[in-house]
Amino acid sequence: MCRWRCVQHLRRSSPVTRVLVLCVMTFGVLLPLCCHRCLYSYYFLKSWYLEERSAEALRQSYEDGQEALAYWQDMMVGRAVKGDVSERPELLVTVVTARRSDALQYHYLLQVMRRLNILLQGCTDTTCAAVLVCDVESGPQENEDATLVEKRFRVVRQGKGLNQDVNVFEKEKRDYVFCLRQSMQIVKPRNVVVLEDDALPSTDFFFTIRDLLSRRFISHSLYVKLYHPERLQRYWNPEPYRILEWVGLGVFGASLVLLFLAFYTRFSLPFSVPFFFFLVAYIMAVAELIGRHYLLELRRVSPQLYAVSPATECCTPAMLFPANKSLHVADLLDAATCMRGNAKDMVLYLHAGSAHSLEPNAIWHIGAFSSIRANPLHPHLL
């Protein structure tokens, strides 16, 4: 009886009252209840869950690292032999690695190489890609994980003691250029994907790359970024295309709501332009507060649904250089001096011209500890 009276009162109330009730229930009750544990939502309760989630992520990464270590140790005593890297493949995946003193037990490289090996074994028609490991460790100690995968994949190494007299950003750039050039000189591929050793490929990685390479824009692109930090994927962003995407989502959603109300008249509201704009703003707010990252994840249903947008500034853990563009990128980086505030990702962004980003990400960034920067004692996910 009480429920029926509330329904009757809502039907008799003014449109403004209904709108206020809808907003209070949505933004004050439903979304907080549903999203307070979602890491990339505005409603995520950092003070309650961040420490717990970060500790769980480290624990899971440790277990994955130990499993990868056992996988490669078994391969070392098994019959596996080093795969030959054929010249001029359609695609080469180069994994750049260095010894991570603060994260040896996580074995990031072994996790990445295990995933690549499994994905390569799943290729039934033709070879997905050639794979090369580029070890840029220049310190006195050996990169043990690179040695462990050498029985299966070819490993090229930079000389010891090189790039020690420069800042960490310049060293990182020179290491990257070395790996780009070695990739082209040794294998001569048509297309190159460069992964850092903590960039774990998604399960549809090669299908996604193959679809990317078949798109028309690719011949004009200097590079395609395959990763952008999830915390920076929000709509509220200075990049214009995201604002347009956000508004488009609101208009599309509002149109669907009005069509629904046209056929379901129990709670119908008279159509008006202000009401339509309210619906647009309402849906935009819901999408932003839930988190654009979670909407992007819906595109993983098919590689054809992945979106390509103008390149963003931050981060280069996974990069696709199509149609022999990698040597041009190497020359571009060589001409610049990297330092704080002008790292290699910024150099590429400022001088790229035509470059793109893929959404959602084609890799998972599993590294909590850097190989060249100071690391916190207890790293957090955010």
Secondary structure, DSSP 8 states (H G I E B T S, - for coil): -HHHHHHHHHHHS-HHHHHHHHHHHIIIIIHHHHHTT-TTSTT--HHHHHHHHHHHHHHHHHHHHHHHHHHHHHHHHSS-------SS-SEEEEEEE---GGGGGG-HHHHHHHHHHHHHHT--SS---EEEEEE---SSS--HHHHHGGGTSEEEE--TTTTTTS-HHHHHHHHHHHHHHHHHHHT--SEEEEEETTEEE-TTHHHHHHHHHTSGGGGG-S-EE----GGG--SSSS-HHHHHHHHHHHHHHHHHHHHHHHH--TT-----HHHHHHHHHHHHHHHHHH-HHHHHHGGGG-GGG-EEEE--SS--SEEEE-TT-HHHHHHHHHTS--BTTB-HHHHHHHH-SS-EEEES-SEEE---S-SSS---SS----
